[in-house]
Amino acid sequence: MQFVPEKVIDEVAEGLGTSGVELEEALKALQLHQPALIPFLLEEENDSVFSESERGFMIYLLAVIWKSCLEVNGPQEPIHPDALSEAEEQNWELLEAVQAKRFRERLDVFFSGTPQEDLLAFLEDCLTEDEEDEEENPVSKEGREPIFVLLKSVVDCLDRAPLASSLS
């Protein structure tokens, strides 16, 4: 997959963030072309981990990631659920080895050598935005790491997914 630049990500995020119709259409297309992604984020075991606002925000971030990748690279082959689980496991192993305590410092391990640095920076920024004002932030301090790991796993799988030859 080609590098997805910040400019594309910001344009997609703004479009999806200001238009409920555009977000709804993007989610329908996402479900059609990548049916494993939304269920991966909303697995039953995550129900007790994330609040309703965190789940909604996570789905919005997923839509931004997927649509940004689509804009730059075109359609990709569907990702298998096993690939997502494997990527998630690898990402948790990386994070568990980190000694740092602060959220941003803990994420440094994911940025070295990543081919999609701007997508990860977008996630990091979204999850730490309004950090001082917890009432404004849709993500709790406890929810930040699991959301980052789940979405980083999606980015990893999208980055490795072959382009689709005949998706319409």
C-alpha positions in Angstrom: 0.0 0.0 0.0 1.2 3.5 -0.8 1.8 6.0 2.0 -1.4 7.8 3.1 -0.4 11.5 3.7 -1.8 13.7 6.5 -3.5 16.0 3.9 -5.7 13.2 2.7 -6.4 12.0 6.2 -7.4 15.5 7.3 -9.7 16.0 4.3 -11.4 12.7 4.9 -11.8 13.3 8.6 -13.3 16.7 8.0 -15.7 15.4 5.4 -16.8 12.4 7.6 -16.9 14.5 10.8 -19.2 17.2 9.4 -21.6 15.1 7.4 -23.6 12.3 9.0 -24.8 11.2 5.6 -21.2 11.0 4.3 -20.2 9.0 7.3 -23.2 6.7 7.0 -22.4 6.1 3.3 -18.7 5.4 4.1 -19.7 2.9 6.8 -22.0 1.1 4.4 -19.2 0.9 1.8 -16.8 -0.2 4.5 -19.1 -3.0 5.6 -19.5 -4.1 2.0 -15.8 -4.1 1.0 -14.2 -4.9 4.4 -16.8 -6.9 6.3 -14.4 -8.0 9.0 -13.4 -4.6 10.3 -16.4 -3.3 12.2 -17.1 -6.7 13.9 -13.4 -6.8 14.9 -13.7 -3.5 16.7 -17.1 -4.3 18.2 -16.4 -7.8 19.4 -18.5 -8.9 22.4 -15.5 -8.9 24.7 -15.0 -5.2 24.0 -18.6 -4.3 25.1 -17.5 -4.1 28.7 -14.3 -2.2 27.9 -15.6 0.7 25.9 -18.4 3.2 26.5 -21.0 3.9 23.8 -19.3 7.2 22.9 -15.9 5.4 22.7 -17.4 2.7 20.3 -18.9 5.4 18.2 -15.7 7.4 18.0 -13.7 4.2 17.2 -16.0 3.5 14.3 -15.6 7.1 13.1 -11.8 6.7 13.3 -12.0 3.4 11.4 -14.1 5.0 8.6 -11.4 7.8 8.3 -8.6 5.2 8.1 -10.3 3.0 5.6 -11.6 5.9 3.4 -8.1 7.6 3.4 -6.5 4.3 2.4 -9.2 3.9 -0.3 -8.6 7.4 -1.7 -4.8 6.8 -2.0 -4.7 3.2 -3.1 -8.1 2.2 -4.4 -10.0 -0.9 -3.2 -8.2 -3.7 -1.4 -9.0 -7.4 -1.0 -11.1 -8.1 2.1 -9.0 -8.6 5.3 -9.5 -12.0 7.0 -10.5 -11.8 10.7 -7.5 -14.1 11.6 -5.1 -11.5 10.2 -6.7 -8.8 12.4 -6.4 -11.0 15.5 -2.8 -11.8 14.7 -1.9 -8.2 14.2 -3.7 -7.2 17.5 -1.7 -9.9 19.4 1.6 -8.6 18.0 0.7 -5.0 18.8 -0.2 -5.9 22.4 3.1 -7.8 22.8 5.0 -4.7 21.6 3.1 -2.4 24.0 3.5 -4.7 27.0 7.3 -4.6 26.5 7.3 -0.8 26.9 8.4 0.6 30.2 7.2 4.2 29.7 4.2 5.4 31.7 2.9 8.3 29.6 0.5 7.4 26.7 2.4 9.2 24.0 5.7 7.8 25.1 4.2 4.3 25.2 3.2 4.6 21.5 6.7 5.5 20.3 7.4 1.8 19.8 4.8 1.7 17.0 6.3 4.6 15.0 9.7 3.2 14.4 9.7 1.7 10.9 6.0 2.0 10.3 5.1 2.7 6.6 2.0 4.6 7.7 3.3 7.1 10.2 0.7 9.8 9.3 -2.2 7.4 10.0 -0.7 6.5 13.4 -0.1 10.1 14.2 -3.7 10.9 13.3 -4.9 8.2 15.8 -2.5 9.4 18.5 -3.7 13.0 18.1 -7.4 12.0 18.1 -7.0 9.9 21.2 -5.1 12.6 23.1 -7.1 15.6 21.9 -8.7 17.5 24.8 -6.6 15.5 27.2 -6.9 18.1 29.9 -10.7 18.4 29.5 -11.9 14.8 30.0 -15.5 15.9 29.6 -14.8 17.0 26.0 -12.8 13.9 25.0 -15.0 10.9 23.9 -12.2 8.5 25.0 -11.4 7.7 28.6 -7.8 7.3 29.7 -8.4 3.6 30.1 -9.9 3.3 26.6 -7.0 5.0 24.8 -4.5 2.2 24.6 -7.0 -0.5 23.6 -8.5 1.7 20.9 -5.1 2.6 19.6 -4.0 -1.1 19.5 -7.2 -2.2 17.7 -7.0 0.6 15.1 -3.3 0.2 14.7 -4.0 -3.5 13.9 -6.4 -2.4 11.2 -3.8 -0.1 9.7 -1.3 -2.9 9.7 -3.7 -5.3 7.9 -4.7 -2.6 5.4 -1.1 -1.8 4.7 -0.4 -5.5 3.9 -3.7 -6.2 2.0 -3.3 -6.6 -1.8 -5.2 -4.3 -4.0 -8.5 -5.7 -5.3 -8.5 -6.5 -9.0 -12.2 -6.1 -9.6 -14.0 -4.5 -6.7 -16.7 -2.1 -8.0 
